[in-house]
Amino acid sequence: MNDDKQQDKQNKETKKQIILKRNMYYDTYDKESGDGFYPKLRTTSGICSCKNIIISFILINYKSQNDFAWKQYDNSPIYGFDKFTGSQLLESLNKEANACATKILNIGARIIYPVIPEQTTYKILEDIINTSKKRTKTF
């Protein structure tokens, strides 16, 4: 009976999820009319239409037992990060959770850090445009 209680306790501990929140900033103009949602850890100096937002990230197993990633848990899908935001965010999440994740995924499970050129929005759009140009030439 004692072994069953210990096993239940272990199962609950392994099911415990690590969710961390980060106070981030984004440019409202870019999100609504520009390139998309690219939050930062700090506001930029000078003129900026930046808004504050709290974004949660959950630690997950990515594709194998030893491959961990932080996945965006709420808010609008993040398109990517400017400059050093991705590396700084990954480092701060790992440090707080004492984890060793190697990537960050958006809410739709797309890798947004580190940047994989073949999976960027611009590359995907370029491929779509090139494919459509080829189709029009054949007709």
N, C-alpha and C positions, 0 to 999 in steps of 0.2 A: 504494500500500500504506500509506503514511504517513497519507493522508487517511482510510482505513478505521479505523485505530487511533484517530485523533482523534475520529471519529464515534462509535465504541464508547465512548470515554471520556465524551463529551458525553451519550450515552444513559444511561450509568450514573449520572451526576451528576443528570440530570433525574428519574431514578427514585428518587433518594435521598429518603427520607421524614423529616420532622422530627417527632419524638415527644418531648414533654417531660413530666416527672413533677412532681406537686405534692403536698406533704404537707398533707392536709386533715383536718378534724375533723367528726364528725357525732354527733347525739344518738341513742343506741341506742334509746331509748324511742320517739321519733318515727318512726324507720325501721321498727321492728318492730310498733308498735301505734298509731302516730299518723298524721300526714299523709303521711309518706314520707321519701325520702332527699334531704335538703337540706344538703350539706356546706358547711363554712365554711373560710376560710383560717386563722382563729385560734380558739382555744377561748374560750368565754364565761366571764366571771368569775362566781363564785358557785357554787351547786349545779348540777351538770350531769353527766349520764351520758354524757359525750362520749368517743368512741373516735377514735384516730388511724388514718388510712387513706392510702395512697399511690394517687393516681389519675393515669393517663396520658392525655394528649391528643395527637392527631395533627393536623397542619395539612393541610387538604384544599381542593381547588377545590370550591366549593359548587354553583353552577348555571351559572356561566360561567367563562371563563379568568381573569378579573380579580376574581372574588368568592371570597374566602377565608374559611374558618371553622375553628375548632378543634373537633374531634369527640372526645368521650370514647372512650377506647380499651379500657378494662377496668373491672371491678367492676360493682356493681349500677347500674341506670339512675338517673341523677340526675333528680329531679323538677323541680328549680329551685334558686334561690339566695335566701337571705335578705338583705335590705338591700343593701349595696354589694358583696357577694361577687362577683357576676357581672362587674361593671365592673372590679373590682380584679384578678380572675383573667384576664380578657381583656387588660388592660393589661400584666400581668406576663408572660403567654405571648408576646404580641407583642414586648415589649421584649427578652426573652431570645433569641427567634428572629429578631429584626429583621424582623418580618412586619407585615402590615396587615390581619389578619382583622377582620371586623366582627360576628361572631356566634360563639356556642358551641352545639354540638349535643350531645345525650346519646348514649349508645351505640346507641339505636334511631333516631338521626338526627332527633329532634324538636328544634326550636330551643328552648333553655332560657334563652338570653340573646342579645339583649334580649327581654324578655317581650312576646309578642304576645297580647293579651287573648283573641282569638278562638281561640287554640290552647292556652290553659291548661287544666289538668285540670278545674278548677271549671267553666269555660265548657262544656267537652265534656259533663260530667256534667249540667249544667243543661239543655243541649239534649236529651240523652237522656231526662231526666225529663219535660221539657215535651212531647216527641214521644210518650212513652208515655201521658201524661195525655190528649193529644188522641185517641189511638187508643181509649182506654177510653170516652171520651165518645161516640164514633161507634158503638159496638157496643151 
